[in-house]
């Protein structure tokens, strides 16, 4: 067990130990101290619009089911039967008034209460206290602009306090038109052999890589005008609590060079500016990460994703395309196709990133490699407060 984690990160000098990306003890502490305590993204409200709708996901490595009960209230529970711990819900999403465990038949209502137990009278002699053996709920659940988050820690500050200054940046992605956004279908899912912190940090503030990592994809002409350059004009914003956002210049275009999408963005420009306020004329958010593992991106497609940790050297990626709910069906289809071409399992930009994150993780396995720190000094000492 690592006795002093602070020795691994020298923030004053911009140096980080490779050990944080590969060692099991550190990873286990991350699950305990980060994933079991922070607010974690679950799903968007458009994925569970009706009573009985559910969505299966993870909080850290804990399986969770987000379930709208028969009265319409959204709850989240550990997706595990209280009897022997069998995974209760096996489906990715759907609608149900109850779940019955495939192992011994314990059944639970969509409010989490234990409904039925086989052989309650002759095996438990009617002494089982059913009201004590319902599904284990998260400690807190809340939503911001349709984005549902939860935490296992009852002492964690409220969601709005946790998001803090990040809320306006979330509005730029998810609340720029009346009605907000809708998710365009189920997520793409795939596994990358890398530590979860590499992609989370990449989306948090690494505009540096775009002109090098993605030079081949950019050469195809599919990148936005913001990504088609090696010299970055913009800023990296730190709203607090570990959240981070990369922004481009207010006159830069984040959207892909798809004529119907560019025309749509021009058509709604005044509406968006009126809704988001004068700040949108000074800063243009592009991509970022809500700590620890919820990332969003507008270049060159509208997507958001979760980096699910699956060990110190494995990350399961879930990616969704989305569009303004008020957009036409044709624009929504164009947004969906743009996301598939740029990001996701077969996306031109995604392939570049995954290869780098894998190689970064693999070099950390070396005994000698771990003796040398990584350089995180870019911009150190030149921060500005606004």
Secondary structure, DSSP 8 states (H G I E B T S, - for coil): --S-GGGGEETTTTEE-GGGGT-HHHHHHHIIIIITTS-EEEEEGGGS-STTEEEEEEETTEEEEEEE-TTS-EEEEESS-TTT------SSEEE-SEEE-TTT--EEETTS-EEE-TTTTTTSTT---GGGSS--B-SEEEEETTEEEEES-TTS--HHHHHGGGHHHHHHHH-SSTT-EEE-SS-EEEEESS-HHHHHHHHHH--TTHHHHTHHHHHTT-S-TTTS-SS--EEEEEEETTEEEEEE-TT---S-S-HHHHHHHHHHHHHHHHHH-GGGGT-EEEEEEETTTEEEE-SSS-EEEEEEE-STT-EEEEEEEEEETTS-HHHHHHHHHHHHHHSSTT-HHHHHHHHHHHHHHHHTT-TTGGGS-EE--TTTT-----
